Amino acid sequence: MKKETQQMTDDFGKMLKRLRVEQGLSLNDLSIKTGISSSYIYRLEQSKRKSVSFPKLVALSEALGVEPWVLAGSSLNWNKGETIGLKELLFNHQVQHDGEILSAEVKEILLEILEATLDADWSKESLLQELQVIGELVSELKEL
């Protein structure tokens, strides 16, 4: 019997890496938690591997503490009125601007800009440094 696999977008790899890094897990740490080789996880994160079996998707999502549909990008299980995080919003949907679908790289930088803006203290002491960080992120975005 052939294993069921799910085709993934580049957003899947970005989301997987972001969740892993946010939790302070190395590739080896996640490998140990899931029983999936670190090289396989790396290929998923780099979008060099575009399909993953459902058992591996479940193992990854459990190790990262998210629902499989969040990691896979399916919004079928969202209930009316349920809130979602910014990263889920950006990475689980195709986002369009001026008729163009935003790439995973652009969405990743946009998320960093949003997080830096929302997390900023905006005090007199920190204002220039916070604006510099946001300005550097915007420059990185414009280079893409």
Secondary structure as GFF3:
##gff-version 3
##sequence-region A 1 144
A	DSSP	beta_strand	5	7	.	.	.	ID=ss1
A	DSSP	alpha_helix	10	22	.	.	.	ID=ss2
A	DSSP	alpha_helix	27	34	.	.	.	ID=ss3
A	DSSP	alpha_helix	38	45	.	.	.	ID=ss4
A	DSSP	beta_strand	51	53	.	.	.	ID=ss5
A	DSSP	alpha_helix	54	64	.	.	.	ID=ss6
A	DSSP	alpha_helix	68	72	.	.	.	ID=ss7
A	DSSP	alpha_helix	86	91	.	.	.	ID=ss8
A	DSSP	beta_strand	96	97	.	.	.	ID=ss9
A	DSSP	beta_strand	100	101	.	.	.	ID=ss10
A	DSSP	alpha_helix	104	119	.	.	.	ID=ss11
A	DSSP	alpha_helix	127	143	.	.	.	ID=ss12
###
